[in-house]
């Protein structure tokens, strides 16, 4: 049911103008989820506070004081219990005002906090981890950025991802977790998954380790449910999603400091190496891009990786020097890949 229709039904209910058919629709909406009932109660509380605030604004403080004073100081004898009750009632007025103002202020601050975002950013050549306000744990790969509110909204936990991240979402069935990657949305409850959403790539890849993930495009017209061990590939241009069974380790090994390739084309290998070591790589011979590579690296230096690369594929390479600039920072190194030339073994004929 549209949220606007629900809000109108709630208004009709509060005003006492709700019809029997509308009451039935509202009751059906209540039965859909606990979250709906909580939303109704929150709106009811706000209406009650607003009504009380309006009544207080209409109070003539001087007349109220005179009226209470007349009753307190009347010559008519009253019991000390009644006198205490009246004094307490008089003193309760500022307490009520303070409570209303405090609640409104607290609600306002919560909305302000949910609108203020933190941004965690991991530079190229590094990886990092953090814990979100709800207890969700996140690992960020090199060149990635995650934006999240200081305080999550009470209806949904939404974060914005640019790059690659591994999530261990704090389980709460009544509080969905939403990952917005610009072109695609992920909706989860209590789930472990990896999302690769670098903005320069044409695809967004999501693998599910455990739990359940809903993958959808921005308009929610395309939806796929992932099961553990499945990969969803979202094509940015067509807005279509394809899913398949996959080897999870290939996609999540980076979280443990491993650089893993499994039958990957060299252009993908180059892309990952550039982020992992914060370097620029130039492929000088186009044929190299089609080479297929399989390997796993753990804590190897760039030079070691390139040497192993040259041993398993017919390539050679050069690395530029790390020269220091005037601002004391170093120039990013450039690696150039060449197709390895065959050495002729033919000996010249003796004359």
N, C-alpha and C positions, 0 to 999 in steps of 0.2 A: 504494500500500500504506500502511496506517495506520502512523504513526510509532511507536505503542506496539508493534505487531507486529514492526517492524524492530528496535527496541531489544531485544525478547525474543530475536530470532534472533541478534543480536550477542552477547548474554549467553550464550546456548547455545553459540555458537562459541568464545568465550573459555574457557568451562568444559570444552570438549571433549565436550559432551553433544548437539551438533547432529546431527540425522538427515540422511539423504541427501536427502530431499525438502526439508527446511529449507535445506540447503546450496544446492540448486538455486534456491530462492527468493531466497536471499541473493546468489548470483551474478547473477541476473537484475536485482536491485536495483542491484548494482555497475555493470552495463552501461548503466543508464539515464542516469547523468551522472557527471562527475568529482567533483561536489560530494558525491555519496553516498559515494564512495571516501574522500574527504577526511574526511568525518564519521566513518567507520569507523576510520580511522587515528588521529583525535583521541581517540576513545573508548578505543582500544587503548593509546595513550600514557598516558591518565589511569589506566587499570587497572594498567599497569606501574608507574607512579609510586606509586599507592596501595599496591600489593603491596610495593614496596621500602620505603615508609614504615613499613608494618606490621612488616616484618622488622627494620628498624632499631630499632623500639620494643622488640623482644624481646631485643636485644643487651644482655648484661651487660657494661657498659663496664669494670668492674674486672677481671673474668675475662679479657676480651679483651686488656686491657693486660698482665696477668700472662702470658698465653699468648704474646703477641708478644714480651714482654721475655725470657721463658725461651728462646725461639728465637733472639733476637738476641744474648743474652749467654751462650749455651751454650759450654762449653769445647771442644766439638767444632769443629774448624777448618772454616770455610766460605770460599768464594771471595768477594772483595770485590764481585763482580757480584751474587751471590746476596744478599749483605747489603744492597746498595743496593735491589734489587728488593723485599726485605721491608720495608725502611724506607718505600719509596714506597707499598707496599700499605697500610701502617699510616696514613701521612699522607693517603691517598686517602679514608679514611672521612669526615673532616669536610668534604672537598671535595664528596663525593656528597651529604651531608646538606645542604650549602649550595645545591647545584644543585637538589635536590628542592624545598626551601623557596622558593628563588627562582622556580622555575617555577610553583609553586602560587600564590605571591604575585602573579606577573605575570598569570596567568590570572584571579585574583580581581580585580586592578585593571582588566583589560580589561572584565570583566563590570560592574564598578562604573562605568566611563566610559560604557559603552553604555546604562546606566540613568540617567545624568545628562543632562538635556536643556538645550540653549540655546534661547532664544526670541528671534527677530528680529521686531520689530513696527514697522510703518510707520504713523504717524498720518495722519489725514485731511488732505488738501491736499498730501501729499508722496508721493514714490516713492523706492525704494531698491534696492540690489543687494547680493548677498553671495556668497561661495564656500563651499560645504559641505566637510567634512573629506575627502571622496573626490574633490574637484575639480569637482563639479557646480556650475554657475553658476545663480543664481536672481535674478529681478527681482521685487520686491514692489510691487503697486499700492497706492493710498491705502487706509487702513483695513484692512490685511491683517496676518496673523500667521503665522509659520512656526516650528514647534518641531522640533528635530532633536538627536540625541545628540552628545555631545562626541566619541565614537568609535563609528562604525557597527559593528553586529553583523557577524560574519564570514559570516552566512548571507543577510542581507537588509539593504538600506539603506532604512530607513523614516523618513518625515517626516510631520508633521501640519500640514495647511493650513486656515486660516480666512481667507477673502478670495480675492484673485486673485493668481496668480503665473505667471511665464513661466520654464520650466525648460530648461536645456541640460544634459542628464544625461551624466555621464562614462561612456563606453561600457565595459561589462564584462559579457559574456554569462553569466559564472558568478556574478554578484553582482547580483541583481535590485534595482531601485529601486521602492519602494512609496510612493505618496502617499495618505495617509488623510485624507479630508475629513469624517469623522464618519458620513455616510450612504453614501458611495461610496468605492471604492478604485481606484487606477490602478496597474497593474503595467507597468513599462517596463525596457528594458535600456540602450540608448544612443539617446536620443530627444530631440527638441525639440518642446515643446508648451506650450499655455497652458491653465490651469484657473481658472475663475471659480466660486468656492464660498463666496460670502458667506452667512453663516448666516441672515440675514433673508430670503433669496430662496427660493422654492419649487423652483427648478431649479439644477442644477450643470452648467455648460457646459465642455466640453473640446474644443479644436481641436488637430489634429496637424499640425505643420509638416514634420517629417521623422522617419523611423524607424517604430516600431510601438508602439501602446499597447493594453493590454487594460483595458476599463472593466467593472467589476463592482459589484454591490451587496454589502452587508456579509456576507450569507450565501453569496455566490458562486453563487447559483442563477440569476442573470441575467448573461450575459457577452457583450460585443461587442468585436470587434477593429476598431480604427480604421486607416485608411490615410491617407497625407498628403493634406491638403486637405479632410478630413472633420470634421464637427462632431458630437459626441455630447451629447445633452441628457438628463440623468438627472432624472426626476421623483421628488422626495423622498417624496411621499405614496404613489404607486403602486409605487415601486421599479423602474420600467420605464425602458428606455433606447431612445431613437430616434436614428438617425444620418442624416446627409445631407451632400452636397457644399456647400461654402460659400466665401465670400470671406474668406480668412484675415486680410487687413489690417484688417477691421472689428474683429477680436477681439484683434489683437496690436499695433495702432498705438500704444497707450498706452505700451508699453515704450520707444518712441522719442520720447515727449513729445507725441504727437498725440492729440487728442480727436476721435474719428471717429464719425459717425452715418450710417447707411445705411438709409433707409426705416424708421426707428425711431419707435415711439409716444412721445408727449411724456412719459409717466410714466417711461419708461426713460431718456430724455434728462435728466429731472429727477434721477433716481437717480444718474446718473454725475456730473452737475454738482455735486451736494451733496458727493460724496466728493472730487472733483477740486479744488474751491475751499474745502472745509470750511465750508459754509454750510447753512442750512435754507431749503428752498423750499416755499412753500404755494401750491397750485393753488386759487384762489378760485372758479373756474367749472369744473364737472366736464367740460364739453364740451372743454376744452383737452386733457384726458388722451388724447383720441382723435386729436389732430392728428399727422400723420406728418412727420418731419423728416429732412433729409439735409444734412450739412455736415462740414467738417474744420477743426479749430482747431489752430494751432501757436503756443504762447506768447502767446496773446491774454489780456488781463485779463478779469476777470469782467464788467466794464461793457461791454467790447467784444463779448463773447459774447452778452450779453443784448440789446444793440442790434441785432446781426445776427439774433438770434432773433426780435425784434419786427418786423424788416423782411421776414422770410420767412414769418411766420405772423401771423394776426390777433390779436395779444396786446399787452398793455401790462404794465408792471411797476413795482414800487417796491422800493427797497433801504434797509434800516435803517442807521443810523449805527454805526460801530465804536466803541462807548463803552468806556472803561477802567474796570475794577473796582478794588475796594480792594486786591486782591492784585497789582495791576499787570498783570493779564492782560486781554485784550479780550473783550467779549461777542461770541459768534458772530453774524454778520450773518444777517438774514432777508430773503429775496426773496419777494415776493408777485406771482403771475401772475394777470392779469385778461383776460377776453375783451375785445378792443378794440371799443369802441362805434362804431357807424356814425354818421358826421356827416351830418345831414340837409342836403341841398342845395336843398330846396324853399324858395323865397322867398315871403313873405306876399303875398297878392294886394293890389294897390294899390286903394284905394277912390276 
